[in-house]
Amino acid sequence: MQVALHFQSDRAHTLRGPLEAAGVDVSDFEGQLLGGEHAVICGSPGLLSEHMGSRVPVILRLRGNMWAERGGGHVGSLRSWFKDQLLSSVCDGVLTPDARLDRMLRERTGVTNTAVVGLPVVEGDWPAVEHTDETLRCLTLTNLDYERKIAPLYRWTTRFEEFAAGTDHRWRICGDGEYSGEFAEHVRNMDSVSFEGFQPARDELAAANLMLHPSGMDITLPNAVLEGVASNLPVVTTEFGAFCETNGVVSIADRRLESTLEWFTDRGERAGHAAQVRREIADSHAPGRIGEQIKQFVESTV
């Protein structure tokens, strides 16, 4: 089987590796098909218009909520409507990252040929953190482009600052985006919480022993969470709907933040929880397994 990948960023490797591991011949789409491809997989809805009238099936790979427009309003609604129309008229199938988004897509677009396929993670690509002390070194890797996504971050940082008073517990928050300046001002006078802007993920993960991922808008297991799990870190999230559908994270209400942090000061609890989840995720999100799932979907669509 041969598949062409059409991506507008360096994200193509997230499909290339898994597909090649599953024995699929992969090429890059550069304006036209080379011949012999059985399907083309697009990495974003904005690329679909280039494949109208395609001679091979066109499949969209969603990595997140494509309707999450910055700012919203009338313009955002029009963009969302256009995406829905384009998707329903051009796509022969859609690969979604979780069941919640899959249901949303089916309801909004009428597309019925879908499959839920998570994001891949390679355990060996990430540090294997050892839990040797009881001082928390918390980490968040996020983007700050969406107000609804980061709203819980404001609440949790305030609570963490109170929890960590008089201790050596620390929380580093890394990322960038439209609301970076506003959030930096929010934590500027905090002693236990710092905003670091964009930082290399691997270095930050290696120095942490607990990942906090408060979010009001996400897929079930986004890249940041998978990277945390692969690095042998427990991951604590808000009770956002998607997070409640997986055992890969500890999903809690705001009022339980302090007790959960206290629980994870025990290095044995951190190590045991992290190791168990890491084994499960490393297996279910292994590139070869993800590639086989995508391959089977492409075969059924062709």
C-alpha positions in Angstrom: 0.0 0.0 0.0 1.2 3.5 -0.8 0.0 6.7 0.9 0.8 10.3 0.2 1.0 12.7 3.2 0.1 16.3 2.8 1.1 18.5 5.8 2.0 22.2 6.0 4.4 21.8 8.9 6.9 19.3 10.3 4.1 17.2 11.7 4.2 14.7 8.9 6.7 12.6 10.9 3.9 11.8 13.3 2.3 9.7 10.6 5.3 8.7 8.6 7.0 6.7 11.3 3.8 4.8 12.4 2.8 4.0 8.8 6.3 2.8 7.8 6.4 0.6 10.9 3.1 -0.9 9.6 4.7 -1.6 6.2 3.1 1.3 4.3 5.0 3.0 1.5 4.9 6.7 2.3 5.5 9.7 0.1 5.1 13.5 0.5 2.4 15.3 -1.5 4.0 18.3 -3.3 1.3 19.7 -5.4 0.4 16.5 -7.3 0.3 12.8 -6.8 3.2 10.8 -8.1 1.1 7.8 -9.3 0.4 4.6 -7.5 -0.9 6.1 -4.3 -3.9 4.5 -2.8 -4.9 7.5 -0.7 -3.7 10.9 0.5 -3.8 11.9 4.1 -4.1 15.6 4.9 -2.8 17.0 8.2 -5.3 19.9 8.5 -8.7 21.0 7.1 -7.2 23.9 5.3 -5.4 21.6 2.9 -8.6 19.8 1.7 -9.4 22.3 -1.0 -6.3 21.3 -2.9 -7.8 17.8 -3.3 -11.2 18.6 -4.7 -11.9 16.0 -7.5 -9.0 13.8 -6.3 -8.7 10.5 -8.1 -7.8 8.7 -4.8 -9.6 8.8 -1.5 -8.8 11.9 0.7 -8.5 11.3 4.4 -8.2 14.0 7.1 -6.0 13.4 10.2 -7.3 15.5 13.0 -5.0 16.1 16.0 -7.3 18.4 17.9 -10.5 20.4 17.9 -10.6 22.1 14.5 -13.5 24.3 15.6 -11.5 26.0 18.4 -11.2 29.4 16.8 -9.2 32.1 18.5 -11.5 34.9 19.6 -14.7 33.3 18.3 -17.4 35.7 17.1 -19.0 36.0 13.7 -15.8 35.4 11.7 -15.0 32.3 13.8 -18.5 30.9 13.1 -18.1 31.5 9.4 -14.7 29.7 9.4 -16.2 26.8 11.3 -19.1 26.6 8.8 -16.7 26.6 5.9 -14.6 23.9 7.4 -17.7 21.7 7.9 -18.8 22.2 4.3 -15.3 21.5 2.9 -14.9 18.5 5.0 -18.2 16.9 4.1 -17.7 17.5 0.4 -14.1 16.5 0.0 -13.3 14.0 2.7 -13.7 10.2 2.2 -12.8 9.6 5.8 -11.5 11.2 9.0 -9.1 9.9 11.6 -9.9 11.5 14.9 -7.8 11.4 18.1 -10.5 10.5 20.6 -14.1 9.4 20.9 -15.4 12.7 22.1 -14.1 14.6 19.0 -15.3 11.7 16.8 -18.9 12.2 18.0 -18.7 15.9 17.5 -17.4 15.6 14.0 -20.1 13.1 13.0 -22.8 15.4 14.3 -21.5 18.6 12.8 -20.5 17.3 9.3 -22.5 14.2 8.6 -19.3 12.3 7.8 -19.7 8.7 8.9 -16.5 7.1 7.8 -14.4 7.8 10.8 -12.0 6.0 13.1 -10.6 6.9 16.5 -6.8 6.6 16.4 -4.7 8.2 19.2 -1.4 10.0 18.8 1.8 8.0 18.8 4.6 8.2 21.4 7.9 6.5 21.5 8.9 5.7 25.1 12.6 5.7 24.3 12.5 9.2 23.0 11.8 10.7 26.4 13.7 10.7 29.7 12.9 8.0 32.3 12.5 10.1 35.4 13.4 8.5 38.7 11.4 9.4 41.8 13.9 9.9 44.6 12.7 12.8 46.8 9.5 14.2 48.3 9.9 17.8 47.0 7.5 18.4 44.1 9.0 19.7 40.8 5.8 20.2 38.8 5.7 21.0 35.1 3.2 22.1 32.6 3.8 22.1 28.8 1.0 24.0 27.0 0.1 26.6 24.4 -1.5 29.8 25.5 -3.5 30.6 22.4 -6.9 29.7 23.7 -8.5 31.5 26.6 -10.8 28.6 27.4 -7.9 26.1 27.4 -5.9 28.0 30.0 -8.7 29.3 32.2 -8.1 26.5 34.8 -4.4 27.4 34.8 -5.2 30.7 36.5 -7.2 28.9 39.3 -4.6 26.2 39.9 -1.6 28.5 40.1 -3.3 30.5 42.8 -4.1 27.4 44.8 -0.6 25.9 44.2 1.0 29.1 45.5 -0.9 28.8 48.7 -0.2 25.1 49.0 3.6 25.5 48.5 4.0 28.4 50.9 7.0 27.8 53.2 8.1 24.7 51.2 10.5 24.0 48.3 7.7 22.7 46.0 7.9 24.5 42.6 5.9 24.6 39.4 7.4 25.6 36.0 4.9 26.4 33.2 6.3 26.4 29.7 4.7 27.4 26.4 3.8 30.4 24.3 0.9 31.9 22.6 -1.5 34.8 22.4 -2.1 35.0 26.1 1.5 34.6 27.2 2.0 38.2 28.4 -1.2 38.2 30.4 -0.4 34.9 32.1 3.1 36.0 32.8 1.7 39.0 34.7 -0.6 36.7 36.6 2.3 34.7 38.1 4.9 37.5 38.2 4.8 37.9 42.0 4.4 34.3 42.9 7.2 32.6 44.8 6.5 28.9 43.9 5.2 29.3 40.3 7.1 30.5 37.3 6.3 31.0 33.7 9.2 30.1 31.5 7.9 30.7 28.0 8.8 28.2 25.3 11.5 25.7 26.5 12.8 22.4 25.1 10.4 19.8 26.3 12.9 17.0 26.9 15.0 19.1 29.3 12.0 20.2 31.2 10.6 16.7 31.5 13.9 15.3 32.8 14.0 17.9 35.6 10.4 17.4 36.7 8.7 14.7 38.9 5.0 15.6 38.4 3.1 16.9 35.4 0.1 19.2 35.9 -2.1 19.7 32.9 -5.1 21.9 33.9 -7.0 22.6 30.7 -10.5 23.5 29.6 -10.1 22.4 26.0 -8.2 19.3 24.9 -8.3 15.9 23.4 -8.1 12.9 25.7 -4.4 12.3 25.5 -2.6 15.3 23.9 1.1 15.3 23.0 2.1 17.0 26.2 0.4 14.4 28.3 1.8 11.5 26.3 5.3 13.0 26.6 4.8 13.3 30.4 3.6 9.7 30.7 6.5 8.5 28.5 8.9 10.3 30.8 7.6 8.4 33.8 5.7 11.3 35.3 2.2 11.0 36.9 -0.1 13.5 35.1 -2.8 15.4 37.0 -5.5 17.1 35.0 -8.8 19.0 35.5 -12.1 17.3 35.2 -12.5 18.3 31.6 -14.7 15.8 29.7 -12.0 14.3 27.6 -9.7 13.6 30.5 -12.4 11.7 32.4 -12.5 9.1 29.6 -9.0 7.7 30.2 -7.0 6.0 33.0 -3.8 7.7 31.7 -4.3 10.8 33.9 -5.5 11.6 37.4 -8.5 13.8 36.7 -9.6 15.9 39.6 -11.9 18.8 40.7 -10.2 22.0 41.7 -11.0 21.4 45.4 -8.9 18.2 45.3 -5.7 19.8 44.0 -4.1 20.3 47.4 -4.8 16.8 48.6 -3.6 15.3 45.3 -0.4 17.3 45.5 0.1 16.1 49.1 -0.5 12.5 48.0 2.1 12.8 45.3 4.8 14.1 47.6 5.3 10.4 48.5 7.9 9.3 46.0 6.6 5.7 46.2 3.1 6.8 45.1 4.6 8.8 42.2 6.8 6.0 41.0 4.2 3.3 41.3 1.5 5.3 39.5 3.8 6.6 36.8 5.3 3.1 36.0 1.9 1.5 35.6 0.5 4.2 33.3 3.7 4.3 31.3 3.5 0.6 30.5 -0.1 0.9 29.4 0.4 4.0 27.2 3.7 2.8 25.7 1.8 -0.2 24.4 -1.5 1.3 23.3 0.2 4.4 21.7 3.3 2.6 20.2 3.9 3.8 16.6 3.5 0.4 15.1 0.1 -0.1 16.7 -1.0 3.4 15.6 0.3 2.7 12.1 -1.7 -0.6 11.9 -4.9 1.2 12.9 -4.4 3.9 10.3 -3.5 1.3 7.6 -6.6 -0.7 8.3 -8.7 2.4 8.0 -7.1 3.4 4.7 -7.7 -0.1 3.4 -11.4 -0.1 4.3 -11.8 3.4 2.8 -10.1 2.5 -0.5 
